[in-house]
Amino acid sequence: MGAPSNSGDGGRNALLRALPSVEQLLRRPSLEPLLSGVPRARAVAALRLAVDRARGRLVASGGPGFDDADVRHALATLATPGLRPVLNATGVVLHTNLGRAPLAASAVARVAEVARGYSNLEYDLDEGERGSRYAPLVGLLRSLTGAEDAVVVNNCAGAVLLVLAALAAGRECVVSRGELVEIGGGFRVPEVMKQSGAKLVEVGTTNRTRLSDYAAALGPETALLVKVHRSNFALVGFTEEVEVAELSALGRARGVPVFQDLGAGALAPLKGPGSSPELTVAQAVSAGADVVAFSGDKLLGGPQAGVVVGRSALISRIKAHPLMRALRVDKLTVAALEATLVLYRDGRADEVPVHRLLAQPPEDLRARAVRLQGLLAGRGVRARVASVVGQVGGGAMPLAGLPSSACILTLEKPEAFLERLRAGMPPVIGRITDGEVLLDVRCLEEEELQAVADAVTAAIPGNPP
């Protein structure tokens, strides 16, 4: 049972000394119904967590002391996976904090099939000997991009690090000042280049870089001409940049390879209202880029991965670098990426969720928002439907504004409401705009609307959880 609160130091110390031990709690009769059927290891872990919770409360505010409810809370915490599905009502399709691209159904099925047993990850079934884990991917990537060879690592930042380390360590890389971007988590392209051992040579200005700037910087120590995708921002106004085709022509004339960090990695043109043009991987290869790196979990719509395609001689050097093993992908990534690439090969890119989410007509989105509004009204929750603008996310198409629809809730404490939404099962992630709660329906499936309505109802103050 709980002990009364006491804010004095003496009372607080007494309550701290009175905290029960795990062994005492295991024998406490009032906890028998809670712990019945719970494996002993989990019960012990829950009791320790419960006591720690009570101790933290006492230290922070002086009380109250331990209560059996702390055990109930600890058991629920341990039973809840740390990584779990959420419902995305933000309107951001490639939300980095929410796992970016959802996988296609065929990719999910392939992952489950490969995960439940053994596979030929590094075994050549024809020859009966060791093979390459990238074999299922190389042929698909070659046909889809027009490149001579390909390799896959854990993410695009890893791909950039590996390319620079393998092709330019100790030598110079020429890059425009307008492309020295900072990507997610505070990681900056110049710092990644420094870790690779390459020497950065900046050319041009922040807003204007010409072909002559690159040409003037070329010398005997130049290993690569580098072009970087501008993640999360765009330059507008008085600007000038060199396209990859022009840079590639210069590279060929001077015998210097061109490396294009394409970032988002579109394999096919993106469709849908609000979408902006995005250079595809095949277009970059066709334009003459010798090596192209891009993400697997952005516009490609697959698992997190960094894909590198390009000329065979350069890819061979990349594969032979010691970092290759440190950055390699596991069997689940190979399975999911292969299944996703097969959809592109077979002309079924519309089955990749990212493509479907981006291509939704505004009238369909509004109809979905009206249905959510109706579900909320049936529970006594007032909401209005409004036109809103969403984002692609993941650093892709920073100027694209995706026309969408949302249910808007006017509440006294919107931050506290969103906190309760996040604490629900399943958690619902929304956003606040102009002091109101906004639930964008773009990334919500039809069958998820009921769960969103239930979560919203439970999070309204005064409603039962």
C-alpha positions as CSV (number, residue, x, y, z in Angstrom):
1,M,0.0,0.0,0.0
2,G,1.1,3.6,-0.5
3,A,2.7,5.7,2.2
4,P,1.6,9.3,2.9
5,S,3.6,12.1,1.3
6,N,6.0,14.1,3.4
7,S,8.0,17.0,1.9
8,G,10.5,17.4,4.8
9,D,14.0,16.0,4.4
10,G,13.5,13.7,7.5
11,G,10.2,12.3,6.2
12,R,11.6,11.9,2.7
13,N,14.7,10.0,4.1
14,A,12.4,7.8,6.1
15,L,10.3,6.9,3.1
16,L,13.4,6.2,1.1
17,R,14.6,3.8,3.8
18,A,11.2,2.2,4.0
19,L,11.2,1.2,0.3
20,P,10.6,-2.5,0.1
21,S,13.1,-5.0,-1.3
22,V,12.4,-7.2,-4.3
23,E,12.2,-10.3,-2.0
24,Q,9.7,-8.6,0.2
25,L,7.5,-7.6,-2.7
26,L,7.6,-11.1,-4.1
27,R,6.0,-12.3,-0.9
28,R,3.5,-9.4,-0.6
29,P,0.0,-10.9,-0.7
30,S,-1.5,-7.8,-2.4
31,L,0.7,-8.4,-5.4
32,E,-0.1,-12.0,-5.9
33,P,-2.9,-11.3,-8.4
34,L,-0.6,-9.0,-10.4
35,L,2.3,-11.4,-10.5
36,S,0.4,-14.6,-11.0
37,G,1.5,-16.3,-14.2
38,V,4.3,-13.8,-14.8
39,P,7.7,-15.5,-15.3
40,R,9.9,-14.9,-12.3
41,A,12.6,-13.1,-14.3
42,R,10.1,-10.6,-15.6
43,A,8.5,-10.2,-12.2
44,V,11.8,-9.4,-10.6
45,A,12.6,-6.9,-13.4
46,A,9.2,-5.3,-12.9
47,L,9.6,-5.0,-9.1
48,R,13.0,-3.4,-9.5
49,L,11.6,-1.0,-12.0
50,A,8.7,-0.2,-9.7
51,V,10.9,0.5,-6.7
52,D,13.2,2.7,-8.8
53,R,10.1,4.6,-10.0
54,A,9.0,5.2,-6.4
55,R,12.6,6.2,-5.4
56,G,12.8,8.7,-8.2
57,R,9.5,10.2,-7.2
58,L,10.6,10.6,-3.6
59,V,13.9,12.2,-4.6
60,A,12.2,14.6,-7.0
61,S,9.2,15.7,-5.0
62,G,9.2,14.0,-1.6
63,G,6.5,11.5,-2.3
64,P,4.3,9.6,-2.4
65,G,6.2,6.4,-1.5
66,F,5.9,3.0,-3.0
67,D,2.5,1.8,-4.1
68,D,1.3,-1.4,-5.7
69,A,0.2,0.7,-8.7
70,D,3.9,1.1,-9.4
71,V,4.1,-2.6,-10.1
72,R,1.2,-2.5,-12.4
73,H,2.8,0.4,-14.3
74,A,6.2,-1.5,-14.4
75,L,4.6,-4.7,-15.8
76,A,2.8,-2.7,-18.5
77,T,6.1,-1.0,-19.4
78,L,8.0,-4.3,-19.7
79,A,5.2,-5.7,-21.8
80,T,5.3,-2.9,-24.3
81,P,8.0,-3.2,-27.0
82,G,10.3,-0.2,-27.3
83,L,10.0,-0.2,-31.1
84,R,6.3,-0.4,-32.1
85,P,4.0,0.8,-34.8
86,V,2.6,4.3,-34.7
87,L,-0.1,6.0,-36.8
88,N,1.3,8.9,-38.8
89,A,-1.1,11.9,-38.8
90,T,1.6,14.5,-39.5
91,G,1.2,14.6,-43.3
92,V,5.0,13.9,-43.7
93,V,5.3,10.9,-45.9
94,L,9.1,10.1,-45.4
95,H,9.1,11.0,-41.7
96,T,12.7,10.3,-40.5
97,N,11.6,10.0,-36.8
98,L,8.8,7.6,-37.8
99,G,10.9,5.1,-39.8
100,R,10.7,6.8,-43.2
101,A,9.3,4.7,-46.0
102,P,6.7,2.0,-45.1
103,L,7.5,-1.3,-46.9
104,A,5.4,-2.8,-49.7
105,A,3.4,-5.9,-48.7
106,S,5.6,-8.1,-50.9
107,A,8.8,-6.8,-49.1
108,V,7.3,-7.5,-45.7
109,A,6.4,-11.0,-46.8
110,R,9.9,-11.6,-48.1
111,V,11.5,-10.4,-44.9
112,A,9.3,-12.7,-42.9
113,E,10.1,-15.6,-45.2
114,V,13.9,-15.1,-45.0
115,A,13.9,-14.3,-41.2
116,R,12.2,-17.5,-40.0
117,G,14.9,-19.8,-41.2
118,Y,18.2,-20.2,-43.1
119,S,18.9,-18.6,-46.5
120,N,21.5,-18.5,-49.2
121,L,22.8,-15.1,-48.1
122,E,26.4,-15.8,-49.0
123,Y,26.0,-19.2,-50.7
124,D,26.0,-19.8,-54.4
125,L,23.4,-22.6,-54.9
126,D,24.6,-23.3,-58.5
127,E,28.3,-23.7,-57.5
128,G,27.8,-25.1,-54.0
129,E,30.3,-22.6,-52.6
130,R,30.6,-19.2,-50.9
131,G,28.8,-16.5,-52.8
132,S,28.1,-12.7,-52.6
133,R,25.3,-11.4,-50.4
134,Y,24.8,-8.7,-53.0
135,A,24.1,-11.1,-55.8
136,P,20.3,-10.9,-55.5
137,L,20.5,-7.1,-55.9
138,V,23.2,-6.3,-58.5
139,G,21.3,-7.5,-61.6
140,L,18.2,-5.6,-60.6
141,L,20.1,-2.4,-59.9
142,R,22.0,-2.7,-63.1
143,S,18.8,-3.1,-65.2
144,L,16.9,-0.3,-63.3
145,T,19.7,2.3,-63.4
146,G,21.8,1.5,-66.4
147,A,24.9,1.3,-64.3
148,E,27.6,-1.4,-64.9
149,D,27.8,-2.6,-61.3
150,A,26.3,-2.0,-57.8
151,V,26.9,-2.5,-54.1
152,V,24.7,-1.9,-51.0
153,V,25.7,-0.7,-47.5
154,N,23.8,0.3,-44.4
155,N,22.7,3.9,-45.4
156,C,23.5,6.7,-47.8
157,A,25.9,8.5,-45.4
158,G,27.8,5.2,-45.1
159,A,27.8,4.9,-48.9
160,V,29.3,8.4,-49.2
161,L,31.9,7.7,-46.6
162,L,32.9,4.4,-48.3
163,V,33.0,5.9,-51.8
164,L,35.3,8.7,-50.7
165,A,37.5,6.4,-48.6
166,A,37.9,4.0,-51.5
167,L,38.4,6.4,-54.3
168,A,39.8,9.6,-52.8
169,A,41.6,8.9,-49.4
170,G,44.6,11.3,-49.2
171,R,43.6,13.1,-52.3
172,E,41.3,16.0,-53.2
173,C,37.6,16.1,-53.8
174,V,36.2,19.2,-55.5
175,V,32.7,20.2,-54.4
176,S,30.5,23.4,-54.7
177,R,30.1,25.5,-51.5
178,G,26.4,25.5,-52.2
179,E,26.3,21.7,-51.7
180,L,28.1,21.4,-48.4
181,V,24.9,20.4,-46.6
182,E,24.1,19.3,-43.1
183,I,22.0,16.2,-43.1
184,G,19.8,14.7,-40.3
185,G,21.1,14.5,-36.7
186,G,23.6,17.3,-37.2
187,F,26.0,15.4,-39.5
188,R,27.7,17.6,-42.1
189,V,29.0,16.6,-45.5
190,P,32.4,18.2,-44.9
191,E,32.8,16.2,-41.7
192,V,31.9,12.9,-43.4
193,M,34.4,13.7,-46.1
194,K,37.1,14.5,-43.5
195,Q,36.5,11.1,-41.9
196,S,37.0,9.4,-45.2
197,G,40.6,10.8,-45.5
198,A,39.7,12.8,-48.5
199,K,40.7,16.5,-48.8
200,L,37.9,18.9,-49.4
201,V,38.3,21.6,-52.1
202,E,35.5,24.1,-52.1
203,V,34.6,26.0,-55.2
204,G,32.1,28.7,-56.2
205,T,30.0,30.6,-53.7
206,T,27.0,29.6,-51.6
207,N,24.5,30.6,-54.3
208,R,26.5,30.4,-57.6
209,T,29.0,27.9,-58.9
210,R,30.1,27.7,-62.5
211,L,31.8,25.0,-64.5
212,S,34.9,27.2,-64.7
213,D,35.1,27.1,-60.9
214,Y,35.4,23.3,-61.0
215,A,37.9,23.4,-63.9
216,A,40.1,25.9,-62.2
217,A,40.3,23.6,-59.1
218,L,41.4,20.5,-60.9
219,G,45.0,19.4,-60.4
220,P,47.3,16.3,-60.1
221,E,45.9,15.6,-56.6
222,T,42.2,15.7,-57.7
223,A,40.6,12.3,-57.2
224,L,36.9,13.1,-57.7
225,L,34.5,15.8,-58.8
226,V,31.6,15.6,-56.3
227,K,28.0,16.7,-56.6
228,V,25.8,16.6,-53.5
229,H,22.0,16.5,-53.3
230,R,20.7,19.4,-51.3
231,S,18.9,17.6,-48.5
232,N,16.2,19.5,-46.6
233,F,16.6,22.9,-48.4
234,A,16.7,24.5,-51.8
235,L,18.5,27.6,-53.2
236,V,16.2,30.1,-54.9
237,G,16.7,33.5,-56.4
238,F,20.1,34.6,-57.8
239,T,21.6,31.1,-58.2
240,E,23.6,29.1,-60.6
241,E,24.8,25.5,-60.5
242,V,26.5,23.0,-62.7
243,E,24.3,20.0,-63.8
244,V,25.8,16.5,-63.6
245,A,26.0,16.2,-67.4
246,E,28.2,19.3,-67.6
247,L,30.4,18.1,-64.7
248,S,30.7,14.7,-66.3
249,A,31.9,16.1,-69.6
250,L,34.6,18.1,-67.7
251,G,35.6,15.0,-65.7
252,R,35.9,12.9,-68.9
253,A,38.0,15.6,-70.6
254,R,40.4,15.8,-67.6
255,G,40.4,12.1,-66.6
256,V,38.6,12.7,-63.2
257,P,35.6,10.6,-62.1
258,V,32.4,12.3,-61.1
259,F,30.6,11.2,-57.9
260,Q,27.0,12.1,-57.5
261,D,25.5,11.9,-54.0
262,L,21.9,11.8,-55.1
263,G,20.4,11.5,-51.6
264,A,16.7,10.6,-51.9
265,G,17.2,8.1,-54.7
266,A,14.2,8.2,-57.0
267,L,14.1,5.1,-59.3
268,A,11.1,6.4,-61.2
269,P,9.5,9.8,-61.7
270,L,7.2,10.8,-58.8
271,K,3.6,11.5,-59.6
272,G,1.0,13.4,-57.6
273,P,-0.2,17.0,-57.0
274,G,2.5,19.2,-55.4
275,S,5.4,16.9,-56.4
276,S,8.4,18.6,-57.8
277,P,10.9,17.2,-60.4
278,E,13.5,15.0,-58.9
279,L,16.6,13.6,-60.8
280,T,16.3,9.8,-61.1
281,V,19.2,7.5,-60.6
282,A,19.0,6.4,-64.2
283,Q,19.1,10.0,-65.4
284,A,22.2,10.6,-63.3
285,V,23.9,7.6,-64.7
286,S,22.8,8.4,-68.3
287,A,24.2,12.0,-67.8
288,G,27.6,10.5,-67.2
289,A,28.1,10.2,-63.4
290,D,30.7,7.6,-62.8
291,V,29.5,6.7,-59.3
292,V,26.0,7.5,-57.8
293,A,25.0,6.9,-54.2
294,F,21.4,7.1,-52.9
295,S,19.1,6.0,-50.1
296,G,17.0,2.9,-50.1
297,D,14.3,4.1,-47.6
298,K,13.4,7.5,-49.1
299,L,11.9,7.9,-52.6
300,L,12.9,4.4,-53.6
301,G,10.5,3.2,-50.9
302,G,12.5,0.3,-49.5
303,P,14.5,-0.5,-46.3
304,Q,17.2,1.7,-44.9
305,A,20.2,1.2,-47.1
306,G,22.8,3.1,-49.0
307,V,23.0,2.0,-52.7
308,V,26.1,2.7,-54.8
309,V,26.0,2.2,-58.6
310,G,28.5,3.1,-61.3
311,R,31.4,2.0,-63.4
312,S,32.6,-1.6,-62.8
313,A,36.3,-0.5,-62.2
314,L,35.3,2.0,-59.5
315,I,32.7,-0.3,-57.8
316,S,35.3,-3.0,-57.6
317,R,37.6,-0.7,-55.7
318,I,34.8,0.2,-53.4
319,K,33.9,-3.4,-52.8
320,A,37.5,-4.2,-51.9
321,H,37.8,-1.4,-49.2
322,P,38.0,-2.6,-45.6
323,L,35.1,-0.4,-44.6
324,M,32.9,-2.5,-46.9
325,R,32.5,-5.2,-44.3
326,A,31.9,-2.7,-41.5
327,L,29.0,-1.1,-43.4
328,R,27.5,-4.2,-45.0
329,V,23.8,-5.0,-44.8
330,D,22.1,-8.0,-43.2
331,K,19.8,-10.6,-44.8
332,L,16.6,-8.8,-43.9
333,T,17.7,-5.6,-45.7
334,V,18.7,-7.7,-48.8
335,A,15.3,-9.4,-48.7
336,A,13.3,-6.2,-48.4
337,L,15.4,-4.3,-51.0
338,E,15.2,-7.2,-53.5
339,A,11.4,-7.4,-53.2
340,T,11.1,-3.7,-53.6
341,L,13.3,-3.6,-56.7
342,V,11.3,-6.4,-58.2
343,L,8.2,-4.2,-58.1
344,Y,10.0,-1.6,-60.1
345,R,11.4,-4.2,-62.6
346,D,7.9,-5.6,-63.1
347,G,6.3,-2.1,-63.7
348,R,4.4,-2.2,-60.4
349,A,6.0,0.8,-58.7
350,D,2.5,1.9,-57.7
351,E,2.5,-0.9,-55.1
352,V,5.4,0.8,-53.3
353,P,3.7,2.7,-50.5
354,V,5.6,5.9,-51.0
355,H,4.5,6.2,-54.6
356,R,0.9,5.6,-53.6
357,L,0.9,8.0,-50.7
358,L,2.4,10.8,-52.9
359,A,0.0,10.2,-55.8
360,Q,-3.3,10.5,-53.8
361,P,-5.8,12.9,-55.4
362,P,-6.9,15.8,-53.1
363,E,-10.5,14.8,-53.4
364,D,-9.7,11.3,-52.0
365,L,-7.9,12.9,-49.1
366,R,-10.8,15.2,-48.3
367,A,-13.2,12.3,-48.4
368,R,-11.0,10.4,-45.9
369,A,-10.8,13.4,-43.6
370,V,-14.6,13.8,-43.7
371,R,-14.9,10.1,-42.7
372,L,-12.6,10.7,-39.8
373,Q,-14.6,13.7,-38.8
374,G,-17.7,11.6,-38.8
375,L,-16.1,8.9,-36.6
376,L,-15.1,11.6,-34.2
377,A,-18.6,13.2,-34.2
378,G,-20.1,9.8,-33.4
379,R,-18.0,9.9,-30.2
380,G,-18.9,13.4,-29.3
381,V,-15.7,15.0,-30.5
382,R,-16.0,18.1,-32.6
383,A,-13.5,18.6,-35.4
384,R,-13.6,20.6,-38.6
385,V,-12.1,19.5,-42.0
386,A,-9.6,21.9,-43.6
387,S,-7.3,21.9,-46.5
388,V,-3.6,21.7,-45.5
389,V,-0.2,21.3,-47.0
390,G,2.0,18.3,-46.2
391,Q,5.6,17.4,-47.0
392,V,7.5,14.6,-48.7
393,G,10.1,14.5,-45.9
394,G,13.4,12.7,-45.8
395,G,15.2,15.7,-47.4
396,A,13.4,15.0,-50.7
397,M,11.6,17.7,-52.7
398,P,12.1,20.5,-50.1
399,L,10.0,22.9,-52.1
400,A,7.1,20.5,-52.7
401,G,3.9,21.3,-50.9
402,L,1.5,18.3,-50.9
403,P,-2.2,19.4,-50.9
404,S,-4.0,17.4,-48.3
405,S,-6.9,17.4,-45.8
406,A,-6.9,17.2,-42.1
407,C,-9.2,17.1,-39.1
408,I,-8.6,20.2,-36.9
409,L,-9.3,20.1,-33.2
410,T,-9.4,23.3,-31.0
411,L,-8.3,22.4,-27.5
412,E,-7.2,24.4,-24.5
413,K,-3.9,22.5,-24.1
414,P,-2.9,21.1,-27.5
415,E,0.6,20.0,-26.3
416,A,-0.8,18.0,-23.5
417,F,-3.4,16.4,-25.8
418,L,-0.7,15.3,-28.3
419,E,1.3,13.8,-25.4
420,R,-1.7,11.7,-24.4
421,L,-2.2,10.7,-28.1
422,R,1.5,9.5,-28.1
423,A,0.9,7.5,-25.0
424,G,-2.0,5.6,-26.5
425,M,-2.1,2.1,-28.0
426,P,-1.3,2.5,-30.8
427,P,0.4,5.9,-30.5
428,V,-1.0,8.6,-32.8
429,I,1.5,11.3,-34.0
430,G,-0.1,14.6,-35.0
431,R,1.1,18.2,-35.1
432,I,0.2,21.6,-33.9
433,T,-0.4,24.5,-36.3
434,D,-1.5,28.0,-35.2
435,G,-2.3,26.6,-31.7
436,E,-4.6,23.8,-33.0
437,V,-4.2,20.1,-33.3
438,L,-3.9,18.9,-36.9
439,L,-4.5,15.3,-38.0
440,D,-3.5,15.0,-41.6
441,V,-5.0,11.9,-43.3
442,R,-2.5,11.5,-46.1
443,C,-0.5,8.8,-44.3
444,L,-3.5,7.2,-42.6
445,E,-4.9,4.0,-44.2
446,E,-8.7,3.7,-44.4
447,E,-8.7,0.9,-41.8
448,E,-6.7,3.0,-39.4
449,L,-9.3,5.8,-39.1
450,Q,-11.3,3.9,-36.4
451,A,-8.2,3.5,-34.2
452,V,-7.3,7.2,-34.6
453,A,-10.9,8.2,-33.6
454,D,-10.7,5.9,-30.6
455,A,-7.3,7.3,-29.6
456,V,-8.5,10.9,-30.0
457,T,-11.6,10.2,-27.9
458,A,-9.5,8.6,-25.1
459,A,-7.1,11.6,-25.1
460,I,-9.8,14.2,-24.7
461,P,-9.7,15.4,-21.0
462,G,-12.5,13.9,-19.0
463,N,-13.0,10.9,-21.2
464,P,-12.2,7.4,-19.9
465,P,-8.8,6.0,-21.1
